[in-house]
Amino acid sequence: MKVLVTGATGFVGREIVRELPRAGHETHILTRDGYADGTEAAEKGLSAQIHFGNILNPDSLQRACQGMDAVVHLVGIISEIGENTFENIHTRGTKNVVTAARDAGVKRFIQMSALGTRPNAAARYHQSKWAAEEIVRSSGLDWTIFRPSIIYGPGDQFVNRFAGMARFSPVMPVIGDGKVKLQPIPVGDVAICFVKAINERQSIGQTYDLCGGDVLTLEAVMDAIMDVTGRKRLKLRIPPGLAWFQAAMLEFVFCRLRGKASPLNRDQLVMLREDNVGNPEPANALFDLKPTGFREGIASYLAPRKVTA
């Protein structure tokens, strides 16, 4: 099948683009208007046909969707900057991609959502993801929605960020009590589910949680990262009020003064108030996943290399 992937140059997108040819699909990717993004895609080793476009530009999407059999829609943000708001990227962008796919005669649509997405969610991130899901559900397309928990792997912005802190800082900051529960999943498992779903008729009209084999507190995640990297650090608990102030200051400095997305924002703190766990069994059974333990998974790319004689 001819498959168009949006968000293909991102962390998850690169893994899915690598997986698609193994399943016999012809891969097409959407990159933002401009030569630089096409070059970036090529430099990241994405062997695919490139279509220039922007999910906020409906005309560019119409061209990209022509002749496609399926669309895998991955574009998402965790921090806002300029016109790249949660509502624009997650909701309006999804509406544009769905409309373009439907107008081009595309039948199959695979949507990236997030665990915790639900009606009346506390975080704006989850609110915008829910609105996007509703657009997909009412599209008339043969859709499947995936809701991953924290996704990890080489190049991720979660595990590697904590590993970087452990490398350079004598302390590890823990926001709140560190007891919020997470269910991290390897990026390779996420990619397998997305690619297998394209031809899996049983997954049409279904929403799946994608979760790893271990349910861990945030503090336990940090302990595992330090253990695997062979480092011991003191953990410094950051009171929620202080974390909120720090996030607000970072948003001001990065967004207002530097024109970049903040590495920490207040919406993320809202999400850290609730557990991020789900039911992995339906996806594991249908897509034949064998859950990997978190420590084993991160050791494959974080563990110190042994020096051989």
C-alpha positions in Angstrom: 0.0 0.0 0.0 1.0 3.6 -0.5 1.2 5.1 3.0 1.6 8.8 3.8 3.2 9.6 7.2 2.8 13.0 8.8 5.4 13.8 11.5 7.8 11.3 9.9 10.9 13.2 11.0 10.0 12.9 14.6 11.2 10.3 17.2 8.3 7.9 16.6 7.9 8.8 12.9 11.4 7.8 12.0 10.8 4.3 13.5 7.6 3.9 11.7 9.2 4.9 8.4 11.9 2.3 8.9 9.2 -0.4 9.7 6.9 0.3 6.7 9.2 -1.1 3.9 9.7 -4.3 6.0 6.0 -4.8 5.8 6.0 -4.2 2.0 4.5 -0.7 2.0 5.5 2.2 -0.3 6.4 5.0 2.1 5.6 8.7 1.5 6.3 11.4 4.1 5.0 14.9 4.6 7.5 17.6 5.6 6.9 21.3 6.1 7.2 23.6 3.1 10.8 24.5 2.4 14.1 22.8 1.2 15.5 22.6 4.7 12.9 20.1 5.9 13.4 17.8 2.9 17.1 17.8 3.5 16.5 17.0 7.2 14.4 14.0 6.2 17.1 12.7 3.9 19.8 13.3 6.5 17.8 11.3 9.1 18.0 8.3 6.7 14.3 8.3 5.8 14.1 6.3 2.6 10.8 7.5 1.2 9.2 9.8 -1.3 8.9 13.3 0.1 5.9 15.6 -0.2 6.2 19.2 1.0 3.3 20.5 3.0 2.1 21.7 6.3 -0.9 20.4 8.3 -2.1 24.0 8.8 -2.1 24.5 5.0 -5.0 22.5 3.6 -4.0 23.0 0.0 -0.6 21.4 0.5 -2.3 18.4 2.1 -4.6 17.8 -0.8 -1.6 17.3 -3.1 0.2 15.0 -0.7 -2.8 12.7 -0.1 -3.5 12.1 -3.8 -3.0 8.5 -4.7 -2.5 7.3 -1.1 -4.1 4.2 0.3 -3.5 5.0 3.9 -2.4 8.0 6.1 -0.5 7.6 9.4 -1.0 10.9 11.3 1.6 11.4 14.0 2.1 15.2 14.2 2.0 16.4 17.8 3.6 18.8 20.2 4.2 18.8 24.0 5.0 22.5 24.3 3.5 25.5 22.5 5.3 28.3 20.6 3.7 30.8 18.2 1.0 29.4 16.0 2.0 25.9 17.1 -0.6 25.6 19.8 -2.2 22.4 21.0 -5.5 23.4 19.4 -3.9 24.3 16.1 -1.6 21.3 15.8 -3.6 18.6 17.4 -7.2 19.6 16.6 -7.2 21.9 13.6 -4.2 20.0 12.0 -6.0 16.7 12.4 -9.2 18.1 10.9 -7.2 19.3 7.9 -5.4 16.0 7.4 -8.7 14.0 7.7 -10.4 16.3 5.2 -7.6 16.0 2.7 -7.5 12.2 3.1 -11.2 11.9 2.6 -11.3 14.2 -0.4 -8.4 12.2 -2.0 -10.3 8.9 -1.6 -8.0 7.5 1.1 -9.7 4.8 3.1 -7.3 3.9 5.9 -6.4 6.3 8.7 -4.2 5.7 11.7 -4.2 8.3 14.4 -1.6 9.0 17.1 -3.2 10.1 20.3 -2.0 9.8 23.9 -2.7 7.9 27.0 -4.9 10.0 29.3 -6.9 11.5 26.5 -10.5 11.6 27.5 -13.5 14.0 27.7 -13.1 16.8 30.3 -9.4 16.1 30.7 -7.6 18.5 33.0 -4.7 19.2 30.7 -5.1 21.3 27.5 -2.8 18.8 25.8 -5.3 16.0 26.4 -8.3 18.2 25.7 -6.9 18.9 22.2 -6.1 15.3 21.6 -9.6 14.3 22.6 -11.0 16.8 20.1 -8.7 15.3 17.4 -10.0 11.8 18.2 -13.6 12.9 17.9 -12.8 14.3 14.4 -11.2 11.0 13.4 -14.1 9.0 14.8 -16.7 11.0 12.8 -14.6 11.0 9.6 -16.2 8.1 7.8 -12.7 6.7 7.2 -11.5 3.2 8.3 -9.7 4.5 11.4 -7.7 3.2 14.3 -6.5 5.3 17.2 -3.5 4.5 19.4 -2.9 6.0 22.8 0.7 5.4 23.9 2.1 6.0 27.3 5.6 7.5 27.6 7.6 6.2 24.6 11.3 5.5 25.0 14.2 4.5 22.9 17.4 5.9 21.3 16.9 9.6 20.7 13.9 10.0 23.0 13.3 13.2 24.9 12.3 11.5 28.2 14.7 8.9 29.3 17.7 10.6 27.7 16.8 13.9 29.4 17.0 12.2 32.8 20.1 10.4 31.8 21.7 13.7 30.8 20.7 15.2 34.2 22.3 12.3 36.0 25.5 12.7 34.0 26.0 16.5 34.6 24.1 17.3 37.8 24.8 16.1 41.4 21.0 16.0 42.1 18.0 14.7 40.3 14.9 17.0 40.6 11.6 15.1 41.5 8.5 17.2 41.0 6.0 16.6 43.8 6.1 13.2 45.6 7.3 11.3 42.6 4.5 8.7 43.0 2.7 9.3 39.8 2.6 6.0 37.8 3.8 5.5 34.3 3.8 2.6 31.9 6.7 3.3 29.4 6.7 1.5 26.1 9.6 1.0 23.6 9.3 3.0 20.4 9.9 -0.2 18.4 6.7 -1.7 19.8 4.7 1.4 19.0 6.0 1.3 15.4 5.0 -2.3 15.0 1.5 -1.6 16.1 1.0 1.3 13.7 2.4 -0.6 10.7 0.5 -3.8 11.4 -2.7 -1.9 11.9 -2.7 -0.7 8.3 -3.7 -4.2 7.1 -5.4 -5.4 10.2 -9.1 -5.2 9.6 -10.0 -6.1 13.1 -8.4 -2.9 14.4 -10.8 -0.7 12.3 -12.9 1.5 14.5 -10.9 0.7 17.6 -8.9 2.7 20.1 -5.9 1.0 21.8 -3.8 1.8 24.8 -0.1 1.2 24.1 1.7 0.5 27.3 4.9 -1.3 28.5 5.1 -4.4 30.7 6.1 -2.4 33.9 4.0 0.0 35.9 6.5 2.3 37.6 6.4 5.5 39.7 8.2 8.5 38.3 10.8 8.0 41.1 11.2 4.4 40.1 11.8 5.4 36.5 14.6 7.8 37.6 16.1 5.1 39.9 16.2 2.6 36.9 17.9 5.2 34.7 20.5 5.9 37.3 21.1 2.2 38.0 21.5 1.4 34.3 23.9 4.2 33.7 25.9 3.4 36.9 25.3 6.7 38.7 24.1 7.6 42.1 22.5 11.0 42.7 20.6 12.7 45.5 17.0 13.3 44.6 15.7 16.8 45.3 11.9 17.1 45.7 10.5 20.2 44.1 7.2 21.4 45.7 4.4 21.7 43.2 4.1 25.5 43.8 7.8 26.0 43.1 7.6 23.8 40.0 4.7 25.8 38.7 6.6 29.1 39.1 9.7 27.6 37.4 7.6 26.4 34.5 6.0 29.8 34.1 9.4 31.4 34.1 10.7 29.0 31.5 7.7 29.6 29.3 8.4 33.3 29.4 12.2 33.0 28.8 11.9 30.4 26.0 8.7 31.4 24.3 8.7 35.2 24.7 12.4 36.0 24.7 14.1 33.2 22.8 11.3 32.2 20.4 11.6 28.5 21.3 9.4 25.9 22.9 9.9 25.7 26.7 11.5 22.4 28.0 8.9 22.5 30.8 5.5 24.0 30.8 2.5 24.3 33.2 0.4 21.9 31.1 3.0 19.2 31.6 2.7 19.7 35.4 -1.0 19.3 35.2 -0.4 15.9 33.5 2.1 14.9 36.2 -0.7 15.1 38.7 -2.3 11.9 37.4 -1.2 8.4 36.6 -0.4 7.6 33.0 -1.3 3.9 32.8 -3.7 1.8 30.7 -4.7 -1.7 29.5 -2.1 -3.0 27.1 -3.7 -6.5 26.6 -6.0 -5.8 23.6 -3.1 -4.3 21.6 -0.6 -6.9 22.8 -2.9 -9.8 21.7 -3.9 -8.4 18.3 -0.4 -7.2 17.3 1.5 -10.0 19.0 3.6 -7.8 21.2 5.9 -9.3 23.8 6.3 -6.6 26.5 9.8 -5.7 27.4 10.8 -4.7 31.0 11.7 -1.0 31.3 15.1 -1.6 32.8 16.0 -4.1 30.0 14.7 -1.8 27.4 16.7 1.3 28.4 19.8 -0.8 29.0 20.0 -1.5 25.3 20.9 2.1 24.6 21.9 3.6 28.0 24.2 1.1 29.6 27.8 2.1 29.8 29.9 0.4 27.1 32.4 -2.2 28.2 35.9 -1.6 27.1 37.5 -4.7 25.5 41.2 -5.3 25.4 
